[in-house]
Amino acid sequence: MADTTLKISDEIRDRLRTLAEERGLSTRAYVERMVAAIPTEAERAERTAKAIAYVREQFGAELDDDVLREGQVWRQAIAARQVGSRR
């Protein structure tokens, strides 16, 4: 395991420490858990491809490029918090 130093504000450091303590974790363990839980773009693309294949296979749905593009725009809007209940 490698040691890494990150320069962050005192406020964020304290927040990380508090969040970790609330979960009974060290700051290191909490950061590792958070980062491990966030998929990379490649992982997201793989999940998307698997989901599309599943929907096509199980439901016989025709998902053309326009429908897939609309879904991608919708997902990006959710990620950007432009839609949904937490606006």
trRosetta pair geometry for C-beta under 8 A, 3 or more apart (Angstrom, degrees):
i j d omega theta_ij theta_ji phi_ij phi_ji
8 12 4.5 -93 162 82 118 127
8 13 5.5 146 90 -55 109 84
8 16 7.8 59 100 -11 157 137
9 12 4.8 92 58 10 84 99
9 13 6.9 -146 95 -5 44 88
10 13 5.5 -56 -147 38 33 114
10 14 6.2 31 157 -18 67 107
11 14 6.0 -58 -150 37 26 108
11 15 6.3 26 152 -19 63 108
12 15 5.4 -52 -144 37 34 114
12 16 6.3 38 155 -21 66 102
13 16 5.8 -53 -151 34 29 112
13 17 6.4 29 151 -19 63 107
14 17 5.6 -53 -149 36 33 114
14 18 6.3 33 153 -19 66 105
15 18 5.7 -54 -147 37 31 110
15 19 6.2 30 156 -17 66 107
16 19 5.8 -56 -145 39 29 109
16 20 6.2 29 156 -19 64 109
16 27 5.3 67 133 -144 106 105
16 30 6.6 159 -176 94 83 133
16 31 6.7 14 -160 -66 128 99
17 20 5.8 -57 -148 37 27 111
17 21 6.2 26 156 -18 64 109
17 27 5.3 -36 -94 -80 62 118
18 21 5.8 -56 -145 38 29 110
18 22 6.3 33 156 -23 64 106
19 22 5.8 -53 -150 32 29 114
19 23 6.8 11 156 -4 61 111
19 30 6.1 136 106 -176 95 150
20 23 6.1 -75 -157 46 30 100
20 25 4.6 -100 -164 84 82 88
20 26 6.1 -26 171 133 136 17
20 27 4.7 -132 -13 -89 165 48
20 29 7.0 117 -147 65 114 84
20 30 3.6 -117 -100 -24 94 148
20 31 7.9 -31 -79 -25 122 71
21 24 7.4 41 -171 -75 34 25
21 25 7.6 -111 -67 54 22 56
23 30 6.4 124 58 -103 132 108
25 29 4.2 -131 -172 89 107 117
25 30 4.5 135 102 -59 132 86
25 33 7.0 -69 -143 2 166 139
26 29 4.6 93 52 8 82 102
26 30 6.9 -147 89 -7 42 87
27 30 5.7 -57 -148 37 31 113
27 31 6.3 29 156 -17 67 106
28 31 6.0 -58 -148 37 27 107
28 32 6.3 27 155 -18 64 109
29 32 5.7 -55 -146 38 30 113
29 33 6.2 31 155 -21 65 107
30 33 5.8 -56 -148 36 29 111
30 34 6.3 28 155 -18 64 107
31 34 5.8 -54 -146 37 31 111
31 35 6.2 24 159 -14 66 109
32 35 6.1 -60 -144 41 26 105
32 36 6.0 25 159 -19 64 113
33 36 5.9 -58 -143 39 26 111
33 37 6.4 26 158 -23 61 111
34 37 5.9 -64 -154 32 27 111
34 38 7.0 19 155 -19 63 106
35 38 6.1 -59 -154 29 35 107
39 43 3.8 -131 -167 95 102 125
39 44 5.0 133 113 -56 126 77
39 47 6.9 -24 -159 -9 168 137
40 43 4.7 98 49 7 74 102
40 44 7.0 -134 95 -4 40 86
41 44 5.6 -53 -148 36 33 113
41 45 6.3 35 153 -21 66 105
42 45 5.7 -52 -148 35 31 112
42 46 6.4 32 152 -19 63 105
43 46 5.6 -53 -148 36 32 113
43 47 6.4 33 153 -18 65 105
44 47 5.7 -54 -148 37 32 111
44 48 6.2 34 153 -21 65 107
45 48 5.6 -53 -147 35 30 114
45 49 6.4 32 154 -20 64 104
46 49 5.8 -52 -148 35 30 111
46 50 6.4 29 154 -16 63 107
47 50 5.7 -57 -149 39 31 111
47 51 6.2 31 153 -20 66 107
48 51 5.7 -55 -146 36 30 111
48 52 6.3 30 156 -18 65 105
49 52 5.9 -53 -146 36 29 110
49 53 6.3 30 154 -18 63 108
50 53 5.7 -55 -147 38 30 112
50 54 6.3 34 153 -23 64 107
51 54 5.6 -53 -147 34 31 114
51 55 6.4 29 156 -17 65 105
52 55 5.9 -55 -147 36 30 108
52 56 6.3 29 155 -17 64 108
52 63 5.9 -127 -150 74 98 155
52 68 7.1 16 -110 -108 134 116
53 56 5.8 -57 -147 39 29 111
53 57 6.1 23 158 -15 65 113
54 57 5.9 -62 -143 42 26 107
54 58 5.7 5 169 -2 67 117
55 58 6.4 -62 -129 47 22 97
55 59 5.5 -31 -172 33 62 117
55 61 5.2 -39 151 45 97 128
55 63 6.6 64 97 -36 127 136
56 59 7.3 -67 -110 56 9 76
56 60 7.2 36 -173 -122 47 18
56 61 6.0 -101 -98 62 47 73
56 62 7.8 66 -121 -96 90 30
56 63 6.4 -97 -72 13 97 108
63 67 5.0 -123 -155 88 65 130
63 68 5.7 84 158 -58 103 92
64 67 5.3 96 54 11 65 101
64 68 7.1 -130 103 -2 33 93
65 68 5.7 -59 -145 41 32 111
65 69 6.1 36 155 -23 67 106
66 69 5.7 -53 -147 35 30 112
66 70 6.5 32 153 -19 63 104
67 70 5.7 -52 -150 35 31 113
67 71 6.5 33 151 -19 63 105
68 71 5.6 -53 -150 35 33 114
68 72 6.5 36 151 -21 65 103
69 72 5.6 -53 -149 34 33 112
69 73 6.4 34 153 -18 66 104
70 73 5.7 -53 -148 36 32 111
70 74 6.3 34 152 -20 64 108
71 74 5.5 -55 -147 37 32 114
71 75 6.3 33 154 -20 66 104
72 75 5.7 -51 -146 35 31 111
72 76 6.4 31 154 -18 64 106
73 76 5.8 -55 -149 37 30 111
73 77 6.4 32 152 -21 64 106
74 77 5.7 -54 -150 34 31 112
74 78 6.6 31 152 -18 64 103
74 83 7.4 -49 -156 47 70 151
75 78 5.7 -53 -151 35 33 111
75 79 6.3 32 152 -18 66 107
76 79 5.6 -53 -145 39 34 112
76 80 6.1 24 156 -11 67 110
77 80 5.8 -60 -142 46 29 105
77 82 4.4 -84 -163 65 81 114
77 83 4.7 40 135 6 114 110
78 81 7.4 28 178 -79 33 32
78 82 7.6 -83 -62 47 20 73
78 83 5.8 -54 -81 67 61 95
78 84 5.6 87 -132 -42 79 126
81 84 6.7 -82 -140 49 55 120
81 86 6.1 -69 -143 96 106 97
81 87 6.4 152 164 -110 85 50
82 87 7.3 36 -163 -115 20 101
83 87 7.3 -20 -131 -73 14 111
84 87 6.5 153 72 -47 66 80
